[in-house]
Amino acid sequence: MNETTNLTPAPAGREEDLTPEQLAAQWESEAPRAAGPVANLVSSAVAVVLGAAGLILSLRLGLGTPSQPQPGLWPFVMSLVIAVLGLAQMVIGRHGGDGEKFSRLSWLVLFGTATLVGLVALMPVIGFEIPSLLLCFVWMKFLGGESWRSAALYSVLVIAAFYGIFILGLGTTIPHLF
Amino acid sequence: MDFLQPVLDGFGVVLAPTNLLYCLLGVVIGMLIGVLPGLGPAATIAILLPLTYGVEPVTAIIMLAGIFYGAQYGGTITSVLLRLPGEASSVVTVFDGYMLAKQGKAGTALGIAAIGSFVGGTVGIIGLTFLAPVVAGFALSFGPPEYAALALLGILLVATISSGSKSKALIAAAFGLLLATVGRDVFTGAERFTFGNLSMADGIDFVPVAMGLFGLGEILYNLEERHRAAKAPAKVANVWPSRADLKQSSGAIGRGSVLGFFLGILPGGGATISSMAAYALEKKRAKQPGRFGKGAVEGVAAPETANNAAATSSFIPLLTLGIPANATMALMFGALLIQGVTPGPQLVDQHPDLFWGVVNSMYIGNILLLIMSIPLVGVFVRILRVRAAILAPITALITLLGAYTINNSMFDVTLVVFFGIVGYLMKKFGFEPGPLVLAFVLGELLEANLRRSLLVLNGDLGGFFERPISASLLAIFLAVALWPALQSLLARRKAAGAVETVKTQKAKEKV
């Protein structure tokens, strides 16, 4: 499995004796694989669709003439550029070559994003302390692989510090429970 | 001596205790955050933008410039100690810096880097002091068509110089320009793309976009990069480089300063290109090029000097033309706009205190950097030993809570999360976020000047080519835009020959 080899660093002793060229080569080989043709097609298609949506919306705003431009003219031109370049990219990038493939580690990002969305949803309701504490704990324990004890300890310390700085120290109006 | 008076007044501005304090604060915080692996200067500035709210414009910019230098040097520290370049412009520092660290000379490498940065920065500032007013004077005659052409060229250059797919970078830039149109149209008052949302009526703020794309996007991206974690050495001794080391690297520092200064003025990745060029130059000039990559002091001194000189000189297009040369400068531009200051040729005349205050704060910032970096190396080493797992949620929370404090609005926090996800996905699919942010910042200026030009020229696009400056700028624009197509055409024609040369080159390398 590619992902597991990435997780364990190569034996330190040997790795340290690399010349710059070897080091660069190693970075190259360690780098995640390119996203591939499908990703290129999908992302270019998204750009084309967004460009097309922009075209329609700016047409509704009215284009006017070059001497009397209406609000839609400039967004129309930009949407056109996006749509055309998106179509071109479908052809140019059809062999893939850039971007990065999603790996198993990408689930961590999805998980992390979910906690961020949760924080945004809960913060106005119950204040920042509990959601932030949960976020910290989840990121440290599940995304970072800390032990239960250190994750719990550090989360509490971090939130206490944030409370001290943002609420007690700076007196900001961040929604807070206590 | 008329010319020098405002310069001297600028020193008066910087040496005010508040400004001095904020400069110091910026340098230290910049170094602290910049030292975190994966967070380069752009991410650091983005995350810390809220700090500058409610502060005087001069003070805010002085602090941001300090953060910029600090973050730049923070990247050097991780390059040397962890073999992790904090940003693209210190990648080449890794080669010799880490080798020196392995030989127990990490202190020497960091010390030389600090001194080189100081010299490079100072040369950059002196050049800036003399060159900036000249450029600004030249640009005073610019009208709307010239500005529109200049902004277009700047965006195109940044998009095409970025690594990765050029067309994707251009798509990102066009999205930035489109995003900038959200909100009320300045000319007609019509609402564009607001979908009836009141929070969007005034347009999308620059800060949440930058914090999301550069800050949170980078943090999310780093969650995947755990395998890069490395161990920091326990102790870094003898930070002061010996006289022999200084003597050996003095030539490299001198050449790096000049090279970096000139490459930094050019739009697009000035610091990165100049650090690589300086390293290559030193290796070429060296009597024993074999020493490079095995712990040559010049291999650290040259790129570190050059990237700092370039970082300084990249302020020239920003402060004199109002066109940021790279993504980091785009953040500075945005921060200035928030403070109600529009960078441009009038800045020197209209806000001499701000202009010279910022320029002179760079001297002070560089001195502070030199003073602080050497004794603080121990602290940074300790930070580097804190596990990434613990630092990641802290930086994420700083970003989100910081975003809230700007306008006391949850909408901003939501935007940061949204653009954070967008930034992460863009990186995964090979779209550079840099051109998007740069184009977003310049969007309003570009559209306003284009429309003004169209009014002035009565809708005649040919009028752009009748004015010498805008005509030459647009000619360069077309040349840059069409060059890749021409290049691939030529390459196809030469394809057969090229295969031959590659083969012979490889054969030579083996010998």
HADDOCK unambig.tbl for C-alpha pairs under 7 A between the chains (distance, minus, plus):
assign (segid A and resid 6 and name CA) (segid B and resid 227 and name CA) 5.85 0.50 0.50
assign (segid A and resid 7 and name CA) (segid B and resid 227 and name CA) 4.72 0.50 0.50
assign (segid A and resid 8 and name CA) (segid B and resid 227 and name CA) 6.62 0.50 0.50
assign (segid A and resid 9 and name CA) (segid B and resid 227 and name CA) 6.59 0.50 0.50
assign (segid A and resid 19 and name CA) (segid B and resid 293 and name CA) 6.00 0.50 0.50
assign (segid A and resid 20 and name CA) (segid B and resid 95 and name CA) 5.38 0.50 0.50
assign (segid A and resid 20 and name CA) (segid B and resid 293 and name CA) 5.59 0.50 0.50
assign (segid A and resid 35 and name CA) (segid B and resid 429 and name CA) 6.53 0.50 0.50
assign (segid A and resid 39 and name CA) (segid B and resid 429 and name CA) 6.68 0.50 0.50
assign (segid A and resid 43 and name CA) (segid B and resid 429 and name CA) 6.79 0.50 0.50
assign (segid A and resid 66 and name CA) (segid B and resid 454 and name CA) 6.40 0.50 0.50
assign (segid A and resid 66 and name CA) (segid B and resid 459 and name CA) 4.37 0.50 0.50
assign (segid A and resid 67 and name CA) (segid B and resid 454 and name CA) 5.76 0.50 0.50
assign (segid A and resid 67 and name CA) (segid B and resid 455 and name CA) 5.70 0.50 0.50
assign (segid A and resid 67 and name CA) (segid B and resid 458 and name CA) 4.87 0.50 0.50
assign (segid A and resid 67 and name CA) (segid B and resid 459 and name CA) 3.57 0.50 0.50
assign (segid A and resid 71 and name CA) (segid B and resid 185 and name CA) 6.47 0.50 0.50
assign (segid A and resid 71 and name CA) (segid B and resid 188 and name CA) 6.91 0.50 0.50
assign (segid A and resid 71 and name CA) (segid B and resid 190 and name CA) 6.90 0.50 0.50
assign (segid A and resid 74 and name CA) (segid B and resid 447 and name CA) 6.92 0.50 0.50
assign (segid A and resid 75 and name CA) (segid B and resid 178 and name CA) 5.76 0.50 0.50
assign (segid A and resid 75 and name CA) (segid B and resid 181 and name CA) 6.88 0.50 0.50
assign (segid A and resid 78 and name CA) (segid B and resid 174 and name CA) 5.77 0.50 0.50
assign (segid A and resid 78 and name CA) (segid B and resid 178 and name CA) 6.10 0.50 0.50
assign (segid A and resid 81 and name CA) (segid B and resid 174 and name CA) 6.87 0.50 0.50
assign (segid A and resid 82 and name CA) (segid B and resid 171 and name CA) 5.39 0.50 0.50
assign (segid A and resid 82 and name CA) (segid B and resid 174 and name CA) 6.15 0.50 0.50
assign (segid A and resid 85 and name CA) (segid B and resid 167 and name CA) 6.33 0.50 0.50
assign (segid A and resid 85 and name CA) (segid B and resid 171 and name CA) 6.40 0.50 0.50
assign (segid A and resid 89 and name CA) (segid B and resid 167 and name CA) 6.39 0.50 0.50
assign (segid A and resid 98 and name CA) (segid B and resid 164 and name CA) 6.39 0.50 0.50
assign (segid A and resid 98 and name CA) (segid B and resid 165 and name CA) 6.94 0.50 0.50
assign (segid A and resid 98 and name CA) (segid B and resid 430 and name CA) 5.32 0.50 0.50
assign (segid A and resid 99 and name CA) (segid B and resid 427 and name CA) 6.50 0.50 0.50
assign (segid A and resid 99 and name CA) (segid B and resid 428 and name CA) 5.01 0.50 0.50
assign (segid A and resid 99 and name CA) (segid B and resid 429 and name CA) 4.31 0.50 0.50
assign (segid A and resid 99 and name CA) (segid B and resid 430 and name CA) 3.61 0.50 0.50
assign (segid A and resid 100 and name CA) (segid B and resid 428 and name CA) 4.88 0.50 0.50
assign (segid A and resid 100 and name CA) (segid B and resid 429 and name CA) 6.28 0.50 0.50
assign (segid A and resid 101 and name CA) (segid B and resid 428 and name CA) 6.99 0.50 0.50
assign (segid A and resid 105 and name CA) (segid B and resid 224 and name CA) 5.30 0.50 0.50
assign (segid A and resid 106 and name CA) (segid B and resid 224 and name CA) 6.09 0.50 0.50
assign (segid A and resid 108 and name CA) (segid B and resid 223 and name CA) 6.75 0.50 0.50
assign (segid A and resid 108 and name CA) (segid B and resid 224 and name CA) 6.95 0.50 0.50
assign (segid A and resid 109 and name CA) (segid B and resid 220 and name CA) 5.85 0.50 0.50
assign (segid A and resid 109 and name CA) (segid B and resid 223 and name CA) 6.23 0.50 0.50
assign (segid A and resid 109 and name CA) (segid B and resid 224 and name CA) 6.94 0.50 0.50
assign (segid A and resid 116 and name CA) (segid B and resid 417 and name CA) 7.00 0.50 0.50
assign (segid A and resid 120 and name CA) (segid B and resid 414 and name CA) 6.44 0.50 0.50
assign (segid A and resid 136 and name CA) (segid B and resid 393 and name CA) 5.34 0.50 0.50
assign (segid A and resid 139 and name CA) (segid B and resid 393 and name CA) 6.12 0.50 0.50
assign (segid A and resid 140 and name CA) (segid B and resid 389 and name CA) 5.23 0.50 0.50
assign (segid A and resid 140 and name CA) (segid B and resid 390 and name CA) 5.72 0.50 0.50
assign (segid A and resid 144 and name CA) (segid B and resid 389 and name CA) 4.27 0.50 0.50
assign (segid A and resid 172 and name CA) (segid B and resid 405 and name CA) 6.62 0.50 0.50
assign (segid A and resid 173 and name CA) (segid B and resid 408 and name CA) 6.72 0.50 0.50
assign (segid A and resid 174 and name CA) (segid B and resid 404 and name CA) 6.88 0.50 0.50
assign (segid A and resid 174 and name CA) (segid B and resid 405 and name CA) 6.98 0.50 0.50
